Amino acid sequence: MAIDKSLKVKAGATANRSVLTRVERIERLREMNRFDSDDSPFGLPKVRVRKLQMKKKKKTKKDDDDK
């Protein structure tokens, strides 16, 4: 059986995730010096995921006096 087109995951949908895997969370906690190798990998604190927003480019005004 084939999967319906509406249920397929598109490539762009996987780029921005709001949830990190355990390994990714441990890496970020190590960068912040909040995780040691002696600590348990279970019950990790929450790690904020920053979403990047692209700033809109300002339109440049062109002089229409050349007519």
C-alpha positions in Angstrom: 0.0 0.0 0.0 1.1 3.5 -0.7 1.1 6.4 1.7 -1.3 9.2 0.9 0.4 12.4 -0.3 -1.0 14.5 2.6 0.7 12.1 5.1 4.2 12.2 3.6 6.9 14.2 5.5 8.4 16.9 3.3 12.1 17.6 3.4 11.5 21.2 4.7 9.5 20.0 7.6 12.4 18.2 9.2 14.8 21.3 9.2 13.3 23.1 12.2 12.6 20.9 15.2 11.4 22.1 18.5 12.6 18.9 20.4 16.2 17.8 20.8 17.3 14.2 21.2 19.0 13.1 24.4 22.4 13.3 22.8 21.8 16.8 21.5 20.6 17.9 24.9 23.7 16.5 26.6 26.0 18.3 24.1 24.3 21.6 24.7 24.5 21.1 28.5 28.2 20.3 28.3 28.7 23.5 26.3 27.0 25.4 29.2 29.0 23.4 31.8 25.8 22.0 33.3 26.5 18.3 32.6 29.5 16.1 33.7 30.3 12.6 32.6 29.4 11.4 36.1 25.8 12.7 35.8 22.9 10.5 34.8 21.6 10.9 31.2 18.0 10.5 32.6 16.0 13.4 34.0 18.0 16.0 32.1 17.0 19.7 32.6 15.2 21.4 29.8 17.2 23.0 27.0 15.8 26.0 25.2 15.8 25.7 21.4 16.3 29.0 19.8 14.5 29.6 16.5 16.3 31.8 14.0 14.2 34.5 12.4 15.4 36.1 9.2 15.2 39.8 9.1 13.3 41.3 6.2 15.4 43.3 3.8 14.5 47.0 3.5 13.4 48.0 0.1 15.7 50.6 -1.5 13.9 53.6 -3.0 14.6 54.1 -6.7 14.3 57.5 -8.2 11.7 57.6 -11.0 12.8 61.1 -12.1 14.8 59.6 -15.1 11.7 59.7 -17.4 
